[in-house]
């Protein structure tokens, strides 16, 4: 089963959140429902970008790349 790396943007203050999951829509719903402690105060979120990768290792590597300075710049 594939993994997804995703980037969310807070509609409240514009901050980015980058993560990985197996179900992007379910994860977005969790963020917007306040079920994720690190993002609950900055909701609602919109999905900016996501990418499908074949396994967890690849997802972790891509997530790390997106969280770098140049990765965040390319998302914006």
PDB file of N, H, CA, C and O in Angstrom:
ATOM      1  N   UNK A   1       0.844  -1.183   0.000  1.00  0.00           N
ATOM      2  CA  UNK A   1       0.000   0.000   0.000  1.00  0.00           C
ATOM      3  C   UNK A   1       0.893   1.251   0.000  1.00  0.00           C
ATOM      4  O   UNK A   1       1.846   1.327   0.775  1.00  0.00           O
ATOM      5  N   UNK A   2       0.596   2.209  -0.846  1.00  0.00           N
ATOM      6  H   UNK A   2      -0.178   2.147  -1.476  1.00  0.00           H
ATOM      7  CA  UNK A   2       1.461   3.401  -0.959  1.00  0.00           C
ATOM      8  C   UNK A   2       1.284   4.360   0.215  1.00  0.00           C
ATOM      9  O   UNK A   2       0.287   4.318   0.935  1.00  0.00           O
ATOM     10  N   UNK A   3       2.262   5.206   0.381  1.00  0.00           N
ATOM     11  H   UNK A   3       3.072   5.240  -0.204  1.00  0.00           H
ATOM     12  CA  UNK A   3       2.219   6.301   1.356  1.00  0.00           C
ATOM     13  C   UNK A   3       2.110   7.612   0.587  1.00  0.00           C
ATOM     14  O   UNK A   3       2.388   7.677  -0.610  1.00  0.00           O
ATOM     15  N   UNK A   4       1.699   8.646   1.301  1.00  0.00           N
ATOM     16  H   UNK A   4       1.473   8.593   2.274  1.00  0.00           H
ATOM     17  CA  UNK A   4       1.605   9.981   0.726  1.00  0.00           C
ATOM     18  C   UNK A   4       2.330  10.961   1.640  1.00  0.00           C
ATOM     19  O   UNK A   4       2.249  10.866   2.864  1.00  0.00           O
ATOM     20  N   UNK A   5       3.033  11.892   1.032  1.00  0.00           N
ATOM     21  H   UNK A   5       3.099  11.969   0.037  1.00  0.00           H
ATOM     22  CA  UNK A   5       3.621  13.012   1.754  1.00  0.00           C
ATOM     23  C   UNK A   5       2.759  14.210   1.383  1.00  0.00           C
ATOM     24  O   UNK A   5       2.438  14.415   0.212  1.00  0.00           O
ATOM     25  N   UNK A   6       2.385  15.003   2.388  1.00  0.00           N
ATOM     26  H   UNK A   6       2.645  14.837   3.339  1.00  0.00           H
ATOM     27  CA  UNK A   6       1.453  16.094   2.117  1.00  0.00           C
ATOM     28  C   UNK A   6       1.918  17.390   2.777  1.00  0.00           C
ATOM     29  O   UNK A   6       2.660  17.381   3.760  1.00  0.00           O
ATOM     30  N   UNK A   7       1.462  18.492   2.212  1.00  0.00           N
ATOM     31  H   UNK A   7       0.859  18.499   1.414  1.00  0.00           H
ATOM     32  CA  UNK A   7       1.744  19.819   2.772  1.00  0.00           C
ATOM     33  C   UNK A   7       0.414  20.538   2.964  1.00  0.00           C
ATOM     34  O   UNK A   7      -0.390  20.653   2.039  1.00  0.00           O
ATOM     35  N   UNK A   8       0.203  21.017   4.182  1.00  0.00           N
ATOM     36  H   UNK A   8       0.856  20.924   4.933  1.00  0.00           H
ATOM     37  CA  UNK A   8      -1.003  21.768   4.524  1.00  0.00           C
ATOM     38  C   UNK A   8      -0.623  23.204   4.834  1.00  0.00           C
ATOM     39  O   UNK A   8       0.490  23.486   5.278  1.00  0.00           O
ATOM     40  N   UNK A   9      -1.568  24.109   4.594  1.00  0.00           N
ATOM     41  H   UNK A   9      -2.472  23.880   4.233  1.00  0.00           H
ATOM     42  CA  UNK A   9      -1.345  25.505   4.969  1.00  0.00           C
ATOM     43  C   UNK A   9      -2.504  25.963   5.833  1.00  0.00           C
ATOM     44  O   UNK A   9      -3.670  25.734   5.512  1.00  0.00           O
ATOM     45  N   UNK A  10      -2.163  26.612   6.930  1.00  0.00           N
ATOM     46  H   UNK A  10      -1.215  26.798   7.190  1.00  0.00           H
ATOM     47  CA  UNK A  10      -3.166  27.141   7.845  1.00  0.00           C
ATOM     48  C   UNK A  10      -3.843  28.351   7.203  1.00  0.00           C
ATOM     49  O   UNK A  10      -3.172  29.260   6.714  1.00  0.00           O
ATOM     50  N   UNK A  11      -5.165  28.354   7.209  1.00  0.00           N
ATOM     51  H   UNK A  11      -5.709  27.616   7.606  1.00  0.00           H
ATOM     52  CA  UNK A  11      -5.889  29.523   6.719  1.00  0.00           C
ATOM     53  C   UNK A  11      -5.887  30.630   7.768  1.00  0.00           C
ATOM     54  O   UNK A  11      -6.192  31.782   7.458  1.00  0.00           O
ATOM     55  N   UNK A  12      -5.548  30.291   8.992  1.00  0.00           N
ATOM     56  H   UNK A  12      -5.300  29.356   9.244  1.00  0.00           H
ATOM     57  CA  UNK A  12      -5.525  31.264  10.081  1.00  0.00           C
ATOM     58  C   UNK A  12      -4.312  32.177  10.001  1.00  0.00           C
ATOM     59  O   UNK A  12      -4.443  33.398  10.092  1.00  0.00           O
ATOM     60  N   UNK A  13      -3.109  31.577   9.827  1.00  0.00           N
ATOM     61  H   UNK A  13      -3.003  30.585   9.752  1.00  0.00           H
ATOM     62  CA  UNK A  13      -1.907  32.409   9.811  1.00  0.00           C
ATOM     63  C   UNK A  13      -0.904  32.045   8.717  1.00  0.00           C
ATOM     64  O   UNK A  13       0.186  32.617   8.675  1.00  0.00           O
ATOM     65  N   UNK A  14      -1.244  31.118   7.842  1.00  0.00           N
ATOM     66  H   UNK A  14      -2.129  30.654   7.876  1.00  0.00           H
ATOM     67  CA  UNK A  14      -0.398  30.816   6.694  1.00  0.00           C
ATOM     68  C   UNK A  14       0.737  29.843   6.942  1.00  0.00           C
ATOM     69  O   UNK A  14       1.495  29.547   6.019  1.00  0.00           O
ATOM     70  N   UNK A  15       0.882  29.326   8.174  1.00  0.00           N
ATOM     71  H   UNK A  15       0.265  29.566   8.924  1.00  0.00           H
ATOM     72  CA  UNK A  15       2.003  28.415   8.428  1.00  0.00           C
ATOM     73  C   UNK A  15       1.809  27.083   7.726  1.00  0.00           C
ATOM     74  O   UNK A  15       0.684  26.645   7.485  1.00  0.00           O
ATOM     75  N   UNK A  16       2.926  26.447   7.403  1.00  0.00           N
ATOM     76  H   UNK A  16       3.840  26.802   7.598  1.00  0.00           H
ATOM     77  CA  UNK A  16       2.922  25.156   6.702  1.00  0.00           C
ATOM     78  C   UNK A  16       3.073  24.004   7.680  1.00  0.00           C
ATOM     79  O   UNK A  16       3.746  24.118   8.704  1.00  0.00           O
ATOM     80  N   UNK A  17       2.435  22.896   7.344  1.00  0.00           N
ATOM     81  H   UNK A  17       1.889  22.803   6.511  1.00  0.00           H
ATOM     82  CA  UNK A  17       2.625  21.644   8.073  1.00  0.00           C
ATOM     83  C   UNK A  17       2.885  20.567   7.029  1.00  0.00           C
ATOM     84  O   UNK A  17       2.144  20.452   6.052  1.00  0.00           O
ATOM     85  N   UNK A  18       3.924  19.785   7.232  1.00  0.00           N
ATOM     86  H   UNK A  18       4.526  19.878   8.025  1.00  0.00           H
ATOM     87  CA  UNK A  18       4.294  18.728   6.288  1.00  0.00           C
ATOM     88  C   UNK A  18       4.299  17.410   7.045  1.00  0.00           C
ATOM     89  O   UNK A  18       4.866  17.309   8.133  1.00  0.00           O
ATOM     90  N   UNK A  19       3.665  16.404   6.463  1.00  0.00           N
ATOM     91  H   UNK A  19       3.205  16.486   5.579  1.00  0.00           H
ATOM     92  CA  UNK A  19       3.595  15.103   7.114  1.00  0.00           C
ATOM     93  C   UNK A  19       3.455  13.984   6.099  1.00  0.00           C
ATOM     94  O   UNK A  19       3.512  14.207   4.890  1.00  0.00           O
ATOM     95  N   UNK A  20       3.270  12.761   6.620  1.00  0.00           N
ATOM     96  H   UNK A  20       3.225  12.580   7.602  1.00  0.00           H
ATOM     97  CA  UNK A  20       3.073  11.615   5.738  1.00  0.00           C
ATOM     98  C   UNK A  20       1.956  10.753   6.302  1.00  0.00           C
ATOM     99  O   UNK A  20       1.712  10.742   7.509  1.00  0.00           O
ATOM    100  N   UNK A  21       1.282  10.033   5.415  1.00  0.00           N
ATOM    101  H   UNK A  21       1.480  10.042   4.435  1.00  0.00           H
ATOM    102  CA  UNK A  21       0.129   9.228   5.805  1.00  0.00           C
ATOM    103  C   UNK A  21      -0.179   8.212   4.715  1.00  0.00           C
ATOM    104  O   UNK A  21       0.434   8.229   3.648  1.00  0.00           O
ATOM    105  N   UNK A  22      -1.114   7.343   4.985  1.00  0.00           N
ATOM    106  H   UNK A  22      -1.611   7.328   5.852  1.00  0.00           H
ATOM    107  CA  UNK A  22      -1.619   6.418   3.968  1.00  0.00           C
ATOM    108  C   UNK A  22      -2.935   6.903   3.381  1.00  0.00           C
ATOM    109  O   UNK A  22      -3.337   6.450   2.310  1.00  0.00           O
ATOM    110  N   UNK A  23      -3.614   7.824   4.071  1.00  0.00           N
ATOM    111  H   UNK A  23      -3.287   8.192   4.941  1.00  0.00           H
ATOM    112  CA  UNK A  23      -4.907   8.337   3.618  1.00  0.00           C
ATOM    113  C   UNK A  23      -4.937   9.850   3.806  1.00  0.00           C
ATOM    114  O   UNK A  23      -5.149  10.336   4.916  1.00  0.00           O
ATOM    115  N   UNK A  24      -4.728  10.585   2.734  1.00  0.00           N
ATOM    116  H   UNK A  24      -4.555  10.190   1.832  1.00  0.00           H
ATOM    117  CA  UNK A  24      -4.604  12.043   2.799  1.00  0.00           C
ATOM    118  C   UNK A  24      -5.889  12.714   3.281  1.00  0.00           C
ATOM    119  O   UNK A  24      -5.837  13.587   4.148  1.00  0.00           O
ATOM    120  N   UNK A  25      -7.031  12.325   2.740  1.00  0.00           N
ATOM    121  H   UNK A  25      -7.073  11.616   2.036  1.00  0.00           H
ATOM    122  CA  UNK A  25      -8.288  12.979   3.124  1.00  0.00           C
ATOM    123  C   UNK A  25      -8.636  12.738   4.587  1.00  0.00           C
ATOM    124  O   UNK A  25      -9.101  13.648   5.273  1.00  0.00           O
ATOM    125  N   UNK A  26      -8.416  11.533   5.060  1.00  0.00           N
ATOM    126  H   UNK A  26      -8.039  10.794   4.503  1.00  0.00           H
ATOM    127  CA  UNK A  26      -8.674  11.225   6.467  1.00  0.00           C
ATOM    128  C   UNK A  26      -7.754  12.049   7.369  1.00  0.00           C
ATOM    129  O   UNK A  26      -8.186  12.570   8.397  1.00  0.00           O
ATOM    130  N   UNK A  27      -6.494  12.160   6.979  1.00  0.00           N
ATOM    131  H   UNK A  27      -6.144  11.736   6.144  1.00  0.00           H
ATOM    132  CA  UNK A  27      -5.520  12.913   7.781  1.00  0.00           C
ATOM    133  C   UNK A  27      -5.862  14.400   7.796  1.00  0.00           C
ATOM    134  O   UNK A  27      -5.750  15.045   8.839  1.00  0.00           O
ATOM    135  N   UNK A  28      -6.278  14.955   6.656  1.00  0.00           N
ATOM    136  H   UNK A  28      -6.370  14.431   5.809  1.00  0.00           H
ATOM    137  CA  UNK A  28      -6.690  16.358   6.595  1.00  0.00           C
ATOM    138  C   UNK A  28      -7.884  16.590   7.522  1.00  0.00           C
ATOM    139  O   UNK A  28      -7.938  17.598   8.227  1.00  0.00           O
ATOM    140  N   UNK A  29      -8.828  15.668   7.521  1.00  0.00           N
ATOM    141  H   UNK A  29      -8.784  14.850   6.948  1.00  0.00           H
ATOM    142  CA  UNK A  29      -9.990  15.774   8.409  1.00  0.00           C
ATOM    143  C   UNK A  29      -9.565  15.761   9.873  1.00  0.00           C
ATOM    144  O   UNK A  29     -10.116  16.504  10.685  1.00  0.00           O
ATOM    145  N   UNK A  30      -8.591  14.924  10.213  1.00  0.00           N
ATOM    146  H   UNK A  30      -8.143  14.320   9.553  1.00  0.00           H
ATOM    147  CA  UNK A  30      -8.095  14.874  11.590  1.00  0.00           C
ATOM    148  C   UNK A  30      -7.453  16.196  11.991  1.00  0.00           C
ATOM    149  O   UNK A  30      -7.671  16.686  13.099  1.00  0.00           O
ATOM    150  N   UNK A  31      -6.666  16.769  11.094  1.00  0.00           N
ATOM    151  H   UNK A  31      -6.489  16.371  10.194  1.00  0.00           H
ATOM    152  CA  UNK A  31      -6.041  18.067  11.385  1.00  0.00           C
ATOM    153  C   UNK A  31      -7.115  19.130  11.596  1.00  0.00           C
ATOM    154  O   UNK A  31      -7.042  19.902  12.553  1.00  0.00           O
ATOM    155  N   UNK A  32      -8.101  19.177  10.722  1.00  0.00           N
ATOM    156  H   UNK A  32      -8.160  18.551   9.944  1.00  0.00           H
ATOM    157  CA  UNK A  32      -9.135  20.205  10.808  1.00  0.00           C
ATOM    158  C   UNK A  32     -10.097  19.990  11.973  1.00  0.00           C
ATOM    159  O   UNK A  32     -10.755  20.935  12.410  1.00  0.00           O
ATOM    160  N   UNK A  33     -10.187  18.774  12.477  1.00  0.00           N
ATOM    161  H   UNK A  33      -9.653  18.007  12.122  1.00  0.00           H
ATOM    162  CA  UNK A  33     -11.042  18.485  13.632  1.00  0.00           C
ATOM    163  C   UNK A  33     -10.324  18.758  14.949  1.00  0.00           C
ATOM    164  O   UNK A  33     -10.933  18.658  16.014  1.00  0.00           O
ATOM    165  N   UNK A  34      -9.042  19.100  14.892  1.00  0.00           N
ATOM    166  H   UNK A  34      -8.547  19.181  14.027  1.00  0.00           H
ATOM    167  CA  UNK A  34      -8.286  19.397  16.101  1.00  0.00           C
ATOM    168  C   UNK A  34      -7.751  18.171  16.813  1.00  0.00           C
ATOM    169  O   UNK A  34      -7.400  18.249  17.990  1.00  0.00           O
ATOM    170  N   UNK A  35      -7.682  17.043  16.128  1.00  0.00           N
ATOM    171  H   UNK A  35      -7.967  16.979  15.171  1.00  0.00           H
ATOM    172  CA  UNK A  35      -7.216  15.803  16.739  1.00  0.00           C
ATOM    173  C   UNK A  35      -5.698  15.663  16.740  1.00  0.00           C
ATOM    174  O   UNK A  35      -5.164  14.708  17.304  1.00  0.00           O
ATOM    175  N   UNK A  36      -5.002  16.608  16.115  1.00  0.00           N
ATOM    176  H   UNK A  36      -5.436  17.384  15.657  1.00  0.00           H
ATOM    177  CA  UNK A  36      -3.543  16.596  16.093  1.00  0.00           C
ATOM    178  C   UNK A  36      -3.064  17.757  16.947  1.00  0.00           C
ATOM    179  O   UNK A  36      -3.315  18.920  16.632  1.00  0.00           O
ATOM    180  N   UNK A  37      -2.373  17.429  18.029  1.00  0.00           N
ATOM    181  H   UNK A  37      -2.169  16.484  18.285  1.00  0.00           H
ATOM    182  CA  UNK A  37      -2.003  18.440  19.014  1.00  0.00           C
ATOM    183  C   UNK A  37      -1.146  19.562  18.432  1.00  0.00           C
ATOM    184  O   UNK A  37      -1.323  20.726  18.793  1.00  0.00           O
ATOM    185  N   UNK A  38      -0.224  19.223  17.540  1.00  0.00           N
ATOM    186  H   UNK A  38      -0.081  18.278  17.247  1.00  0.00           H
ATOM    187  CA  UNK A  38       0.693  20.238  17.024  1.00  0.00           C
ATOM    188  C   UNK A  38       0.033  21.220  16.055  1.00  0.00           C
ATOM    189  O   UNK A  38       0.600  22.277  15.779  1.00  0.00           O
ATOM    190  N   UNK A  39      -1.139  20.897  15.539  1.00  0.00           N
ATOM    191  H   UNK A  39      -1.600  20.039  15.763  1.00  0.00           H
ATOM    192  CA  UNK A  39      -1.775  21.782  14.561  1.00  0.00           C
ATOM    193  C   UNK A  39      -3.117  22.342  15.011  1.00  0.00           C
ATOM    194  O   UNK A  39      -3.708  23.158  14.303  1.00  0.00           O
ATOM    195  N   UNK A  40      -3.604  21.928  16.153  1.00  0.00           N
ATOM    196  H   UNK A  40      -3.124  21.265  16.728  1.00  0.00           H
ATOM    197  CA  UNK A  40      -4.982  22.269  16.536  1.00  0.00           C
ATOM    198  C   UNK A  40      -5.252  23.765  16.670  1.00  0.00           C
ATOM    199  O   UNK A  40      -6.377  24.200  16.425  1.00  0.00           O
ATOM    200  N   UNK A  41      -4.269  24.557  17.047  1.00  0.00           N
ATOM    201  H   UNK A  41      -3.355  24.204  17.246  1.00  0.00           H
ATOM    202  CA  UNK A  41      -4.521  25.978  17.270  1.00  0.00           C
ATOM    203  C   UNK A  41      -4.441  26.827  15.999  1.00  0.00           C
ATOM    204  O   UNK A  41      -4.715  28.026  16.038  1.00  0.00           O
ATOM    205  N   UNK A  42      -4.074  26.224  14.897  1.00  0.00           N
ATOM    206  H   UNK A  42      -3.851  25.250  14.866  1.00  0.00           H
ATOM    207  CA  UNK A  42      -3.873  26.981  13.656  1.00  0.00           C
ATOM    208  C   UNK A  42      -4.845  26.570  12.554  1.00  0.00           C
ATOM    209  O   UNK A  42      -4.655  26.952  11.399  1.00  0.00           O
ATOM    210  N   UNK A  43      -5.857  25.818  12.877  1.00  0.00           N
ATOM    211  H   UNK A  43      -6.012  25.508  13.815  1.00  0.00           H
ATOM    212  CA  UNK A  43      -6.819  25.356  11.883  1.00  0.00           C
ATOM    213  C   UNK A  43      -7.792  26.452  11.505  1.00  0.00           C
ATOM    214  O   UNK A  43      -7.960  27.399  12.273  1.00  0.00           O
ATOM    215  N   UNK A  44      -8.425  26.367  10.384  1.00  0.00           N
ATOM    216  H   UNK A  44      -8.289  25.598   9.760  1.00  0.00           H
ATOM    217  CA  UNK A  44      -8.502  25.255   9.430  1.00  0.00           C
ATOM    218  C   UNK A  44      -7.302  25.227   8.476  1.00  0.00           C
ATOM    219  O   UNK A  44      -6.605  26.222   8.278  1.00  0.00           O
ATOM    220  N   UNK A  45      -7.100  24.061   7.905  1.00  0.00           N
ATOM    221  H   UNK A  45      -7.666  23.253   8.066  1.00  0.00           H
ATOM    222  CA  UNK A  45      -6.018  23.825   6.961  1.00  0.00           C
ATOM    223  C   UNK A  45      -6.570  23.500   5.580  1.00  0.00           C
ATOM    224  O   UNK A  45      -7.658  22.942   5.438  1.00  0.00           O
ATOM    225  N   UNK A  46      -5.786  23.865   4.563  1.00  0.00           N
ATOM    226  H   UNK A  46      -4.902  24.318   4.678  1.00  0.00           H
ATOM    227  CA  UNK A  46      -6.091  23.463   3.195  1.00  0.00           C
ATOM    228  C   UNK A  46      -4.912  22.646   2.681  1.00  0.00           C
ATOM    229  O   UNK A  46      -3.761  22.893   3.043  1.00  0.00           O
ATOM    230  N   UNK A  47      -5.213  21.687   1.848  1.00  0.00           N
ATOM    231  H   UNK A  47      -6.148  21.487   1.554  1.00  0.00           H
ATOM    232  CA  UNK A  47      -4.180  20.840   1.256  1.00  0.00           C
ATOM    233  C   UNK A  47      -3.524  21.599   0.114  1.00  0.00           C
ATOM    234  O   UNK A  47      -4.190  21.976  -0.850  1.00  0.00           O
ATOM    235  N   UNK A  48      -2.213  21.825   0.221  1.00  0.00           N
ATOM    236  H   UNK A  48      -1.671  21.519   1.004  1.00  0.00           H
ATOM    237  CA  UNK A  48      -1.480  22.531  -0.836  1.00  0.00           C
ATOM    238  C   UNK A  48      -0.940  21.567  -1.881  1.00  0.00           C
ATOM    239  O   UNK A  48      -1.012  21.816  -3.085  1.00  0.00           O
ATOM    240  N   UNK A  49      -0.393  20.447  -1.381  1.00  0.00           N
ATOM    241  H   UNK A  49      -0.336  20.245  -0.403  1.00  0.00           H
ATOM    242  CA  UNK A  49       0.319  19.550  -2.284  1.00  0.00           C
ATOM    243  C   UNK A  49       0.444  18.183  -1.625  1.00  0.00           C
ATOM    244  O   UNK A  49       0.549  18.078  -0.403  1.00  0.00           O
ATOM    245  N   UNK A  50       0.433  17.137  -2.449  1.00  0.00           N
ATOM    246  H   UNK A  50       0.348  17.222  -3.442  1.00  0.00           H
ATOM    247  CA  UNK A  50       0.744  15.812  -1.930  1.00  0.00           C
ATOM    248  C   UNK A  50       1.402  14.999  -3.028  1.00  0.00           C
ATOM    249  O   UNK A  50       1.235  15.277  -4.215  1.00  0.00           O
ATOM    250  N   UNK A  51       2.154  13.988  -2.613  1.00  0.00           N
ATOM    251  H   UNK A  51       2.290  13.762  -1.648  1.00  0.00           H
ATOM    252  CA  UNK A  51       2.852  13.116  -3.562  1.00  0.00           C
ATOM    253  C   UNK A  51       2.741  11.679  -3.071  1.00  0.00           C
ATOM    254  O   UNK A  51       2.870  11.406  -1.878  1.00  0.00           O
ATOM    255  N   UNK A  52       2.505  10.780  -3.992  1.00  0.00           N
ATOM    256  H   UNK A  52       2.400  11.002  -4.962  1.00  0.00           H
ATOM    257  CA  UNK A  52       2.415   9.354  -3.672  1.00  0.00           C
ATOM    258  C   UNK A  52       3.785   8.713  -3.847  1.00  0.00           C
ATOM    259  O   UNK A  52       4.472   8.955  -4.839  1.00  0.00           O
ATOM    260  N   UNK A  53       4.175   7.895  -2.878  1.00  0.00           N
ATOM    261  H   UNK A  53       3.617   7.698  -2.072  1.00  0.00           H
ATOM    262  CA  UNK A  53       5.441   7.161  -2.935  1.00  0.00           C
ATOM    263  C   UNK A  53       5.155   5.695  -2.585  1.00  0.00           C
ATOM    264  O   UNK A  53       4.152   5.402  -1.935  1.00  0.00           O
ATOM    265  N   UNK A  54       6.025   4.778  -3.010  1.00  0.00           N
ATOM    266  H   UNK A  54       6.840   5.016  -3.538  1.00  0.00           H
ATOM    267  CA  UNK A  54       5.706   3.347  -2.883  1.00  0.00           C
ATOM    268  C   UNK A  54       5.784   2.765  -1.477  1.00  0.00           C
ATOM    269  O   UNK A  54       5.129   1.762  -1.196  1.00  0.00           O
ATOM    270  N   UNK A  55       6.576   3.375  -0.578  1.00  0.00           N
ATOM    271  H   UNK A  55       7.108   4.190  -0.807  1.00  0.00           H
ATOM    272  CA  UNK A  55       6.725   2.761   0.747  1.00  0.00           C
ATOM    273  C   UNK A  55       7.063   3.818   1.798  1.00  0.00           C
ATOM    274  O   UNK A  55       7.274   4.989   1.481  1.00  0.00           O
ATOM    275  N   UNK A  56       7.108   3.378   3.056  1.00  0.00           N
ATOM    276  H   UNK A  56       6.936   2.427   3.314  1.00  0.00           H
ATOM    277  CA  UNK A  56       7.330   4.282   4.176  1.00  0.00           C
ATOM    278  C   UNK A  56       8.715   4.924   4.137  1.00  0.00           C
ATOM    279  O   UNK A  56       8.867   6.099   4.472  1.00  0.00           O
ATOM    280  N   UNK A  57       9.712   4.165   3.734  1.00  0.00           N
ATOM    281  H   UNK A  57       9.589   3.211   3.462  1.00  0.00           H
ATOM    282  CA  UNK A  57      11.071   4.712   3.655  1.00  0.00           C
ATOM    283  C   UNK A  57      11.151   5.863   2.659  1.00  0.00           C
ATOM    284  O   UNK A  57      11.751   6.900   2.941  1.00  0.00           O
ATOM    285  N   UNK A  58      10.549   5.673   1.509  1.00  0.00           N
ATOM    286  H   UNK A  58      10.061   4.831   1.280  1.00  0.00           H
ATOM    287  CA  UNK A  58      10.534   6.731   0.490  1.00  0.00           C
ATOM    288  C   UNK A  58       9.740   7.938   0.980  1.00  0.00           C
ATOM    289  O   UNK A  58      10.104   9.082   0.710  1.00  0.00           O
ATOM    290  N   UNK A  59       8.651   7.674   1.704  1.00  0.00           N
ATOM    291  H   UNK A  59       8.355   6.744   1.923  1.00  0.00           H
ATOM    292  CA  UNK A  59       7.834   8.772   2.242  1.00  0.00           C
ATOM    293  C   UNK A  59       8.635   9.580   3.253  1.00  0.00           C
ATOM    294  O   UNK A  59       8.582  10.809   3.251  1.00  0.00           O
ATOM    295  N   UNK A  60       9.365   8.901   4.105  1.00  0.00           N
ATOM    296  H   UNK A  60       9.408   7.902   4.107  1.00  0.00           H
ATOM    297  CA  UNK A  60      10.174   9.585   5.127  1.00  0.00           C
ATOM    298  C   UNK A  60      11.249  10.452   4.477  1.00  0.00           C
ATOM    299  O   UNK A  60      11.502  11.572   4.923  1.00  0.00           O
ATOM    300  N   UNK A  61      11.883   9.933   3.424  1.00  0.00           N
ATOM    301  H   UNK A  61      11.678   9.024   3.062  1.00  0.00           H
ATOM    302  CA  UNK A  61      12.923  10.694   2.724  1.00  0.00           C
ATOM    303  C   UNK A  61      12.333  11.938   2.054  1.00  0.00           C
ATOM    304  O   UNK A  61      12.921  13.017   2.120  1.00  0.00           O
ATOM    305  N   UNK A  62      11.176  11.787   1.413  1.00  0.00           N
ATOM    306  H   UNK A  62      10.698  10.910   1.360  1.00  0.00           H
ATOM    307  CA  UNK A  62      10.549  12.926   0.751  1.00  0.00           C
ATOM    308  C   UNK A  62      10.056  13.945   1.775  1.00  0.00           C
ATOM    309  O   UNK A  62      10.173  15.150   1.553  1.00  0.00           O
ATOM    310  N   UNK A  63       9.510  13.477   2.887  1.00  0.00           N
ATOM    311  H   UNK A  63       9.415  12.498   3.068  1.00  0.00           H
ATOM    312  CA  UNK A  63       9.068  14.375   3.948  1.00  0.00           C
ATOM    313  C   UNK A  63      10.247  15.203   4.459  1.00  0.00           C
ATOM    314  O   UNK A  63      10.121  16.411   4.663  1.00  0.00           O
ATOM    315  N   UNK A  64      11.373  14.559   4.663  1.00  0.00           N
ATOM    316  H   UNK A  64      11.474  13.578   4.498  1.00  0.00           H
ATOM    317  CA  UNK A  64      12.575  15.262   5.123  1.00  0.00           C
ATOM    318  C   UNK A  64      13.012  16.315   4.100  1.00  0.00           C
ATOM    319  O   UNK A  64      13.407  17.422   4.468  1.00  0.00           O
ATOM    320  N   UNK A  65      12.937  15.965   2.826  1.00  0.00           N
ATOM    321  H   UNK A  65      12.617  15.066   2.527  1.00  0.00           H
ATOM    322  CA  UNK A  65      13.298  16.913   1.761  1.00  0.00           C
ATOM    323  C   UNK A  65      12.356  18.119   1.772  1.00  0.00           C
ATOM    324  O   UNK A  65      12.809  19.260   1.686  1.00  0.00           O
ATOM    325  N   UNK A  66      11.051  17.869   1.877  1.00  0.00           N
ATOM    326  H   UNK A  66      10.683  16.942   1.947  1.00  0.00           H
ATOM    327  CA  UNK A  66      10.076  18.962   1.890  1.00  0.00           C
ATOM    328  C   UNK A  66      10.236  19.849   3.107  1.00  0.00           C
ATOM    329  O   UNK A  66       9.923  21.038   3.045  1.00  0.00           O
ATOM    330  N   UNK A  67      10.718  19.298   4.222  1.00  0.00           N
ATOM    331  H   UNK A  67      10.972  18.332   4.273  1.00  0.00           H
ATOM    332  CA  UNK A  67      10.886  20.086   5.442  1.00  0.00           C
ATOM    333  C   UNK A  67      12.167  20.925   5.429  1.00  0.00           C
ATOM    334  O   UNK A  67      12.365  21.768   6.304  1.00  0.00           O
ATOM    335  N   UNK A  68      13.023  20.699   4.454  1.00  0.00           N
ATOM    336  H   UNK A  68      12.862  20.014   3.743  1.00  0.00           H
ATOM    337  CA  UNK A  68      14.248  21.501   4.343  1.00  0.00           C
ATOM    338  C   UNK A  68      13.889  22.907   3.853  1.00  0.00           C
ATOM    339  O   UNK A  68      12.769  23.151   3.404  1.00  0.00           O
ATOM    340  N   UNK A  69      14.825  23.800   3.944  1.00  0.00           N
ATOM    341  H   UNK A  69      15.735  23.602   4.309  1.00  0.00           H
ATOM    342  CA  UNK A  69      14.594  25.180   3.509  1.00  0.00           C
ATOM    343  C   UNK A  69      14.208  25.292   2.053  1.00  0.00           C
ATOM    344  O   UNK A  69      13.259  25.999   1.713  1.00  0.00           O
ATOM    345  N   UNK A  70      14.936  24.598   1.182  1.00  0.00           N
ATOM    346  H   UNK A  70      15.706  24.024   1.458  1.00  0.00           H
ATOM    347  CA  UNK A  70      14.627  24.666  -0.250  1.00  0.00           C
ATOM    348  C   UNK A  70      13.325  23.933  -0.561  1.00  0.00           C
ATOM    349  O   UNK A  70      12.607  24.314  -1.485  1.00  0.00           O
ATOM    350  N   UNK A  71      13.019  22.896   0.197  1.00  0.00           N
ATOM    351  H   UNK A  71      13.602  22.587   0.948  1.00  0.00           H
ATOM    352  CA  UNK A  71      11.769  22.166  -0.007  1.00  0.00           C
ATOM    353  C   UNK A  71      10.573  23.024   0.350  1.00  0.00           C
ATOM    354  O   UNK A  71       9.586  23.055  -0.385  1.00  0.00           O
ATOM    355  N   UNK A  72      10.653  23.721   1.473  1.00  0.00           N
ATOM    356  H   UNK A  72      11.454  23.696   2.071  1.00  0.00           H
ATOM    357  CA  UNK A  72       9.558  24.624   1.886  1.00  0.00           C
ATOM    358  C   UNK A  72       9.383  25.756   0.865  1.00  0.00           C
ATOM    359  O   UNK A  72       8.260  26.159   0.562  1.00  0.00           O
ATOM    360  N   UNK A  73      10.491  26.256   0.345  1.00  0.00           N
ATOM    361  H   UNK A  73      11.403  25.928   0.591  1.00  0.00           H
ATOM    362  CA  UNK A  73      10.421  27.339  -0.646  1.00  0.00           C
ATOM    363  C   UNK A  73       9.718  26.869  -1.911  1.00  0.00           C
ATOM    364  O   UNK A  73       8.943  27.618  -2.506  1.00  0.00           O
ATOM    365  N   UNK A  74       9.985  25.624  -2.326  1.00  0.00           N
ATOM    366  H   UNK A  74      10.614  25.016  -1.842  1.00  0.00           H
ATOM    367  CA  UNK A  74       9.352  25.117  -3.549  1.00  0.00           C
ATOM    368  C   UNK A  74       7.861  24.869  -3.356  1.00  0.00           C
ATOM    369  O   UNK A  74       7.092  24.959  -4.313  1.00  0.00           O
ATOM    370  N   UNK A  75       7.442  24.558  -2.130  1.00  0.00           N
ATOM    371  H   UNK A  75       8.067  24.486  -1.353  1.00  0.00           H
ATOM    372  CA  UNK A  75       6.024  24.343  -1.841  1.00  0.00           C
ATOM    373  C   UNK A  75       5.272  25.672  -1.882  1.00  0.00           C
ATOM    374  O   UNK A  75       4.153  25.742  -2.390  1.00  0.00           O
ATOM    375  N   UNK A  76       5.885  26.716  -1.351  1.00  0.00           N
ATOM    376  H   UNK A  76       6.794  26.660  -0.938  1.00  0.00           H
ATOM    377  CA  UNK A  76       5.235  28.029  -1.337  1.00  0.00           C
ATOM    378  C   UNK A  76       5.134  28.576  -2.736  1.00  0.00           C
ATOM    379  O   UNK A  76       4.615  29.675  -2.934  1.00  0.00           O
TER     380      UNK A  76
END
